[in-house]
Amino acid sequence: MAGVRRIIALMLAVSSAAPTPASCDDWAASGECDRNAAFMWESCESACTKHGFKDPRAAIDEMALAGPPAGGEILELRLARGANLAPIRIDLRPDLSPITVAAVIAAVGKRGDEGTAATFYRNEAVPTAPPGQCGEILCGPYSLIQGRLPGLRGTPTEGQAAVRKGYVARIQDGDDFFIALDAHAEWGHSFTIWGELRDAAGFETLEAIARLPYHETTGAGGTVMRLLDTELPTRGAIVAAAASAESALNREL
């Protein structure tokens, strides 16, 4: 009961005013950096560090940077025949997000070219100049390719590592995901990372998608998004890393 009262008190304090250095210091001194880590490390990081707490996000970042498990499975996404683009090979990261990865595997399956695996609908190229502001919101382009993948909806929040180039992440609670074309330290630890693109040919495919015709639309809060004029369905399968490498070699030959 005391723990519940403490959380409620912290929420009330936050709702009435933004955290101040003094309030952050008091909360950190009372142990909130461990008890309410998500809030404290987002809003009172310096106070937590001052009082000797270790940022729990550091461990997930280190795990993410270590790369996918050796010999793990890969999600291969292939665009329509005739597109002349290499498949997008995503190393799955069950070490970071096991439930999400299991849902992706169940949704896509080892079914070869049968059915649509994912559909890309948004292309945000890496900007040639720093993005501007739409009020208090950073405007695009956002350096990502975004799509929908059945099976992601309803999966829990898992490995929320800081977004780096090539990371594949679920967006909030729906079936949307993105592949980052650049690092996004400004997003903090906000997205479930469930895969990683490390294949150079796959990045070339994403860059080609980023150059396709698009139209802009304005979302909630003034967010400007670039949507593909024509959505891109993909077919795919879950394959072993060895099979994916052999497939790539055969294409080169």
C-alpha positions in Angstrom: 0.0 0.0 0.0 2.9 2.4 0.8 4.3 1.7 -2.6 1.0 2.6 -4.3 0.7 5.8 -2.3 4.3 6.8 -3.3 3.6 6.3 -7.0 0.3 8.3 -6.7 2.1 11.1 -4.9 4.8 11.2 -7.6 2.2 11.3 -10.4 0.3 14.1 -8.6 3.5 16.1 -8.2 4.3 15.7 -11.9 0.8 16.6 -13.0 0.8 19.8 -11.0 4.2 21.1 -12.2 7.2 20.0 -14.1 9.9 18.3 -12.0 12.4 20.8 -10.5 16.0 20.1 -9.5 14.9 20.2 -5.9 12.0 17.8 -6.4 14.2 15.5 -8.5 16.9 15.5 -5.8 14.3 14.6 -3.1 12.8 11.8 -5.2 16.2 10.4 -6.1 17.3 10.5 -2.4 14.2 8.5 -1.5 15.0 5.7 -4.0 12.6 6.6 -6.8 15.3 6.1 -9.4 14.9 2.3 -8.9 11.2 2.2 -7.9 9.9 4.4 -10.8 12.8 4.1 -13.2 11.0 4.9 -16.4 9.9 8.3 -15.2 12.9 9.2 -13.1 15.5 8.5 -15.7 13.5 10.4 -18.3 12.9 13.5 -16.1 15.5 13.5 -13.4 18.6 11.7 -14.9 21.2 14.0 -13.3 19.7 13.6 -9.9 19.7 9.8 -10.2 23.3 9.8 -11.3 24.3 12.2 -8.5 22.8 9.8 -5.9 24.8 6.8 -7.4 22.0 5.0 -9.2 22.8 3.1 -12.4 20.7 3.9 -15.5 18.7 0.7 -16.2 18.6 1.7 -19.9 22.3 1.3 -20.2 22.1 -2.5 -20.0 19.5 -2.7 -22.8 21.6 -0.4 -25.0 24.7 -2.6 -24.4 22.7 -5.7 -25.3 21.4 -4.1 -28.4 24.9 -3.0 -29.5 26.2 -6.5 -29.1 24.2 -7.5 -32.1 21.7 -10.3 -32.8 22.3 -13.9 -31.5 24.6 -16.0 -33.6 22.8 -18.3 -35.9 19.4 -16.6 -35.2 16.5 -16.3 -37.6 16.0 -13.7 -40.2 12.8 -12.1 -41.6 13.2 -11.7 -45.4 11.0 -9.2 -47.1 10.8 -9.2 -50.9 9.2 -6.6 -53.0 7.1 -7.4 -56.1 8.9 -9.2 -58.9 10.4 -6.9 -61.4 11.2 -4.2 -58.8 14.9 -5.2 -59.2 15.6 -4.5 -55.5 17.4 -6.8 -53.1 15.4 -8.4 -50.3 15.3 -6.6 -46.9 16.8 -9.1 -44.4 16.1 -8.3 -40.8 18.0 -10.1 -38.1 15.4 -10.9 -35.4 16.3 -9.9 -31.8 14.6 -12.3 -29.4 17.3 -11.4 -26.9 15.7 -7.9 -26.7 12.0 -8.6 -27.4 11.2 -12.3 -27.2 7.4 -12.0 -27.2 7.3 -9.5 -30.1 9.7 -11.7 -32.2 7.5 -14.8 -31.5 4.5 -12.8 -32.7 6.3 -11.8 -35.9 7.4 -15.4 -36.6 3.8 -16.6 -36.1 2.4 -13.9 -38.3 4.9 -14.3 -41.2 5.8 -18.0 -40.9 8.1 -20.0 -43.0 5.8 -19.8 -46.0 8.0 -18.6 -48.8 6.2 -16.2 -51.2 2.6 -16.9 -50.1 0.7 -13.9 -48.9 1.7 -10.4 -47.9 4.2 -10.3 -45.0 4.4 -6.5 -44.5 3.4 -3.4 -46.4 5.6 -0.2 -46.6 3.7 3.0 -46.8 5.9 5.9 -45.5 9.3 7.1 -46.8 11.3 9.6 -44.8 14.7 10.1 -46.4 17.7 11.2 -44.4 17.5 15.0 -44.5 20.3 17.0 -46.2 19.7 19.7 -43.6 18.6 19.5 -39.9 14.8 19.0 -39.7 12.8 22.1 -38.7 10.1 22.6 -36.1 6.4 22.4 -36.3 5.5 24.3 -33.2 7.2 22.2 -30.4 7.4 19.1 -32.6 10.4 18.2 -34.8 9.3 18.1 -38.4 10.4 15.6 -41.0 11.9 14.0 -42.8 12.5 11.6 -40.0 15.1 9.2 -41.5 13.0 6.0 -41.6 10.9 3.7 -43.7 7.6 2.7 -42.1 5.2 -0.1 -42.7 2.6 -2.4 -41.2 3.1 -6.0 -40.2 0.2 -8.2 -38.9 1.0 -9.8 -35.6 2.6 -6.7 -34.0 -0.7 -5.4 -32.6 -1.1 -6.3 -29.0 2.5 -7.2 -28.3 3.9 -5.8 -25.1 6.5 -3.1 -24.5 9.9 -4.9 -24.5 13.5 -4.0 -25.3 13.4 -0.2 -25.5 17.0 0.5 -26.6 18.0 3.9 -28.0 17.3 3.8 -31.7 20.3 3.4 -34.0 20.7 3.1 -37.7 19.2 -0.2 -38.9 17.1 -0.9 -35.8 13.6 -2.2 -36.5 11.0 -1.1 -34.0 7.3 -1.3 -33.3 5.4 2.0 -33.0 3.3 2.2 -29.9 0.6 -0.5 -29.6 -0.4 -1.1 -33.2 0.9 -3.1 -36.1 3.1 -0.3 -37.4 6.9 -0.6 -37.4 9.8 1.4 -38.8 13.4 0.7 -40.0 15.7 3.6 -38.9 17.8 5.1 -41.7 19.8 7.0 -39.1 20.4 7.1 -35.3 17.7 8.9 -33.3 19.1 9.7 -29.9 16.4 12.4 -29.6 13.7 9.7 -29.3 15.2 8.3 -26.1 14.1 4.8 -25.1 10.6 4.9 -26.5 10.3 2.0 -28.9 10.4 -1.8 -28.8 13.3 -2.9 -30.8 12.6 -6.4 -32.4 15.0 -6.6 -35.3 18.1 -5.1 -36.9 19.0 -4.6 -40.6 22.8 -5.1 -41.1 22.8 -6.0 -44.8 24.2 -3.4 -47.2 22.0 -4.5 -50.1 19.0 -4.1 -47.8 19.9 -0.6 -47.0 20.2 0.1 -50.7 16.6 -1.1 -51.1 15.5 1.2 -48.3 17.2 4.1 -49.9 15.5 3.4 -53.2 12.1 3.3 -51.4 13.0 6.7 -49.8 13.4 8.2 -53.3 9.9 7.0 -54.5 7.1 9.6 -55.1 5.3 10.7 -51.9 2.8 13.2 -50.6 2.8 15.0 -47.3 0.1 14.9 -44.7 -0.2 16.5 -41.3 -0.9 14.4 -38.3 -1.7 15.0 -34.6 0.1 18.0 -33.1 1.3 19.2 -36.5 3.5 16.3 -37.3 4.3 16.3 -41.1 4.6 12.8 -42.6 5.7 11.6 -46.0 3.4 8.9 -47.4 4.2 6.8 -50.4 1.9 7.6 -53.4 1.7 3.8 -53.9 2.1 1.5 -51.0 4.6 -1.4 -51.3 3.4 -4.9 -50.2 6.1 -7.4 -49.6 6.2 -11.2 -49.4 8.5 -12.8 -47.0 9.5 -15.7 -44.8 11.4 -16.5 -41.6 14.7 -18.2 -42.6 17.8 -19.3 -40.8 20.8 -17.1 -41.1 22.7 -19.7 -43.1 19.9 -20.0 -45.7 19.7 -16.2 -46.0 23.4 -16.0 -46.7 23.2 -18.8 -49.3 20.3 -17.1 -51.0 22.3 -13.8 -51.3 25.3 -15.6 -52.7 23.1 -17.3 -55.4 21.7 -14.0 -56.4 25.2 -12.5 -56.8 26.3 -15.5 -59.0 
